[in-house]
Amino acid sequence: MKVIKKILDGFVKVVSVLLMCLVAGIVLLMLNELFLRNFLDKSFSGMTELAGFMFLWMAFLGIIVLYDQNRLISLDMIFIRTKEPLTTIFWFLHKLIAMCLGLIMIISFVGLYPFISTEFFSSMPHFAKVWQYLPLAIVGVFLCLKSVYEILEKIHTLKKPELSVSEVSR
């Protein structure tokens, strides 16, 4: 289980770095476009498509970081105010819903693949649109894996017997 945790944490760190690069890239693209239009009276026609591509990647990959940090909108406003065993039931429900969302994202990408694999950007004719939708599948896989990991970890901690005061004092 610790190996899986390290892999998931490492993946989140890589995604965080990629997100910073995407934000910087979008800013540089916009500054470049402003410079080209205002000072050279020219424009790169693929700028809008490239910025949209980078924005979609940024938006989807941001879900990974937010889910990892438990900062997505969730049912916690409900289960924080409840008492056991309802708190645990709502927690499991939250993780199952996240896992189902991940499955839906994967299935959506697989369903879209035959159509988007044959489409290309108008300003970048050798760049297939499948790359624009790839983060949909990546996020879906992460949501499934992270949810399954957290569910198994919670089940493992629930099965551990509580130590009595005499066992702790030893």
N, C-alpha and C positions, 0 to 999 in steps of 0.2 A: 504494500500500500504506500510506503514511503517513496518508492521509486516512481509510482504513478503521480504522487503529489509533486515530486521534483520536476517531472516532465511537464505537468500542467503549469507549474509556477514558471518554469523556464520559457514555455510557450507564451505565457502572458507577458513576460519581460520582452521577448522578441516583438510581440505585437505592440507593446508600448513604444518601443523604439521606432517601429514602422509607422505608428501613428504620428509621432513627432516629425518624422521625415515627410509624411504626407501633408501635415499642416504647413511645414516650411515650404514644401513644393508648391502648394496651392498659393501661398503668399508670393513666392517668387514668380509663379506664372502670371498672377494678377499684376504685379509690379512691372514685369516684362511687357505685358500687353498694354498697360498704361503708357509706358515709355514709347513703345512702337507706334501706338496710335497718336499720341500727343506730340511727339518730337520728330518722328520719321514719317508720319502719315501713312503707315503701313499696318497690316494686321496679319497674324498667323491664324488661318481659318480653323485649325485644329485646336486652338486654345480653349474654346468653350467645351468641346468634347473631352479634352484631356482633363480639364478642371472638374467636369462632371464625373468622369471616371475616378479621379482621385477622391472626390467628395464621397462617392458611394463606398469606396473602400474604407475611407475614414469613418463614415457613419456605421457601417457594419462591424468593422473591427473594434470600434469603441464599445460595442455591446459586450465583447469578450472581457475587456478590462472592467467594465461596470458590473457584470455578472460575477466576476471573480472577487470583487470587493464588496459584494452584496449591496450595490448602490442602484440597482434597477428598481423601478416601481414594482412592488411585490405585495404579498398578502401580510407582510409583517405588521402593518398597522392593525390588522385583525388579531393575529396570533400573539402579539406582545401583550395584549390586554386580557388574554385568557389564562386560565390555570391549566395545569396538567390534568389529564392527558390530552386536552384539546390543543394545547400549544404544540405538542409533538405531532398530532394529526394534521394540523394546519401546515406545519413545517414540511412534512412529507408531501402534502398536497401541492405546496409551492414548488418543490423539487420535481414532482411528477409533471406539473404543468410546464415547467421550463424544459424538461426532457421532451415532452410532446411538441413544444414549439420548435425545438431543435430537429426533431424528426420531420415536422412539416417543412422546415427550411431545406432539409436535404432532399425530400421528395419533390419539392418545388423546383429545385435546381435540376434534378434528374429529368423532370417533366419538361422543363424549358430547354434543356440541352440540345435536342434535335433542331430546334428553331434558331437558337442563338449561336450555335456553332457554325452556321452557314451565313450569318450576317456579319458585316464589317462596318467600321466607322467610315463615314463619307470622306473625312479629311485624312484618315489613316487607313487606306484600303487593305493593308496587309495585317491589320490588327483586329482579330475576331472579337465580337462583342461578348463571347463566352467569358473572357477575362474580367469583364465588368460585373458579371454575376457570380463569379467564383467565391467572393467573400460570403455570399449567402450560404453556400455549402460549408465553408470553413467554420462559420459561426454555428451552424447547425450541429456539426460534429462536436465542436467544443461544448456546446450546451448539453448535449447528450452525455459526453464523457464526464464532464464536471458534475452533472446531476447524479449520474450513476455512482461516481466516486463518493460524493457527499452522502448519498443514501446508504451505501455500504459502510461508510465510516460511522454514520449515526447508528446503524443497526449494531455494529461492533461495540460502540460505547454503551448502548442500551443493554447489551447482553452481559457486560462486565458487572460482576456483583460489587456492590458498594462495600468498602472496607469498614469494619466496625472500629470503634474508638480504641479498643485494646490492640487490634492489629496495626493501627497507625502508630501507636506509641512504641511498638517494638523496634 
